[in-house]
Amino acid sequence: HMVGKWHLGFYKWAYTPVYRGFDDFFGMYLGCQDFFLHNRDGGLDLRSHRFNEKGEFEERIRWDMNGQYSPEYYSQRAVDIIRSHDKSRDKPFFLYLAYQNAHSP
């Protein structure tokens, strides 16, 4: 599972999180984004991706999150993923949570 700022390439779908081995993705591709509007250069960059049960790629642009503070819903999404994990299955669990908070290289 990958939640937050990807910022590692999206030139082709093959470079995005679910094509790189993550079960699902919820977050943004670009940096320097507004924490409430989730836009950059005039476009919304907040999305969720996954492969459905049939193996088909699904993308959802998250217009419903506009106006909400991103660190709060990234945290909530991570908590939801952890709580929904089936501990009885013999399957490894990995969650990568990358906040977009200010930092320097």
C-alpha positions in Angstrom: 0.0 0.0 0.0 1.3 3.5 -0.8 -0.2 6.6 0.7 0.9 10.2 0.1 3.5 11.8 -2.2 4.9 9.5 -4.8 7.1 12.0 -6.6 9.2 9.2 -8.2 8.0 9.4 -11.7 4.8 9.0 -13.7 5.9 9.6 -17.3 4.4 6.2 -18.1 1.9 4.1 -16.1 4.8 1.6 -15.6 6.5 4.1 -13.3 3.5 4.6 -11.0 3.0 2.8 -7.6 0.5 0.0 -8.5 2.7 -0.9 -11.5 5.7 -1.0 -9.2 4.2 -3.6 -6.9 2.0 -1.7 -4.4 -1.5 -3.1 -3.9 -3.0 0.3 -4.1 -2.1 4.0 -4.2 -3.8 7.0 -2.6 -2.0 10.4 -3.0 -0.3 12.7 -5.4 2.4 12.5 -8.0 3.7 16.1 -8.0 5.5 18.1 -5.3 4.9 21.7 -4.1 1.1 21.1 -3.9 -1.5 23.0 -1.9 -2.4 21.1 1.3 -6.1 21.9 0.9 -6.8 22.3 -2.8 -4.4 19.5 -4.0 -3.6 21.3 -7.2 -0.5 22.1 -9.1 -0.2 24.2 -12.3 -4.0 24.5 -12.6 -4.8 20.8 -12.3 -6.0 18.5 -9.5 -3.4 15.9 -8.5 -5.0 13.7 -5.9 -6.0 10.2 -7.0 -6.4 6.6 -6.0 -5.3 3.6 -8.0 -5.7 -0.1 -7.7 -6.2 -3.3 -9.7 -9.6 -4.8 -9.2 -10.5 -8.4 -8.6 -10.4 -9.0 -12.4 -6.9 -7.5 -12.7 -8.2 -4.4 -14.4 -6.6 -1.0 -13.5 -8.9 1.5 -11.8 -8.1 5.2 -11.3 -10.3 7.6 -9.4 -9.5 11.4 -9.3 -10.4 12.4 -5.8 -12.5 15.6 -6.3 -14.3 14.6 -3.1 -11.2 15.4 -1.0 -11.0 19.0 -2.2 -10.8 21.4 0.8 -9.5 18.8 3.3 -6.1 19.0 4.8 -3.9 16.3 3.2 -1.9 15.1 6.3 -5.1 14.3 8.1 -6.6 12.1 5.3 -3.3 10.5 4.6 -3.1 9.5 8.2 -6.7 8.3 8.2 -6.2 6.2 5.1 -3.1 4.6 6.6 -5.1 3.7 9.8 -7.9 2.3 7.7 -5.4 0.1 5.8 -3.8 -1.2 9.0 -7.2 -1.9 10.6 -8.5 -3.7 7.6 -5.5 -6.0 7.2 -6.4 -9.6 7.6 -3.9 -10.9 10.1 -5.0 -14.5 9.7 -3.6 -14.6 6.1 -0.1 -15.7 5.6 0.8 -12.7 3.6 3.3 -9.9 4.3 2.1 -6.5 5.0 3.8 -3.3 3.8 2.6 0.3 4.0 4.6 3.2 2.7 3.3 6.5 4.0 4.9 9.7 2.6 3.6 13.0 3.8 4.1 16.1 1.7 5.2 18.3 4.6 7.9 20.8 4.0 11.5 19.5 3.7 14.7 20.2 1.9 16.7 17.8 -0.3 
